[in-house]
Amino acid sequence: MKLLIVTVVEDYHEKVMKLFKQAKIENYSESDIDGYKNAPSTMMSSSWFPSEKSGAESNLFFSFTDDIKINHLFELIAEFNQNIETNNPIKAVVVPIERSI
């Protein structure tokens, strides 16, 4: 068993849920998060409120699942990311679980 973590911008929320379903990952949790990127200083100075940074509405999904499902999901995510026209790919990582209870 491994811990799968996936982050996406809010626009891809429904798509990620479909990818999880296609990979047969039925048990997962999700949370709304704010995603941040360090903006170049010229972008900050042109803002109405340059001292404020606003995050992009994003989602974090996680699931304790097995390698077969994770591998399938990674294939689906790679295919999805190749066909997007934005600079916001779906990101995923896998963390091994040493112990669980």
N, C-alpha and C positions, 0 to 999 in steps of 0.2 A: 504494500500500500504506500502511496506517495501523496503529497499535498500539491495540488494543482492550483495555481493562482493566475487569474486572467484579468487584465485591465483594459478598458475601452472608453472612448468618449461616449456620451449619452446617445448620440445618433446611431450607434451600433448595438444598443442594448437588445433590441428584438432579434437582430441577426445572431448575436452570440448565443442567445437562448436556443435558437434553431440549430446552431452548430453543436451545442451541448447535446441536444436531442438526437442529432444525426450520429454523434459519437457514442450514443447510449449512456451518457452521463446524466443520470436522473436525479441524483442526490447532490445538491450544491447549495451554497449560500451566496447571497449578494448584499452589497452595501453601496449606497451613494457616497461618492467621494468627490473632492475637487482636485483636478490635476493641474500642475504648474510646470511651466517652462521658463527658464531665465530669458527674459526679453532683452534684446539689444538696447543700449542706452538711448538711441535715437527714438525707439518706439516709446520708451518711458517718458521722454521729454515732450512728446507730441500728445500725450494723454491729457484729458481734462484734469485729472487728479493724479499727477505723476507719482505721488508717494504711495498710491494704492495699487496693489497687484490683485487682479481677479483671476480665479481659477476657472478652468473649463469643467463644466459638469461632466462627471465621469462615473463609471461603475467598476467595482471590484467584485469578482466572482471567485469563490474557492470551493474546492471539493477534495475529499479524501477518496482516491480511486486507484485503479490498477493501470499498469503500463499499456495494456492493449487499448484501452479507451483513451488514454492520454495520447498515444501515438496517432490514433485516428483523428483526434481533435487537432493535434499539431499539423497534420496533413491538410485538414480543412481550413485551418487558420492561415497556413502558408498560401494556399490557393486564393483565399479571400484577400489577403494582403497584396498579392500580385495584381489584383484587379481594381484596387482603389485609386482614386484620383486625388486624395488628400494626403496630408503629412501626418495622419493619425492612425497608424496601423494598430491592429489588435496585438497586444503583447501578452505573452504567457511564459511562466516559469514553473519548474517542477522542483519540489524540495523532498528529499528522502525522509522518511519517518523512522527514527531509531526505536522509539518505544511508543506505545499507545495504551490506553486503558478504557 
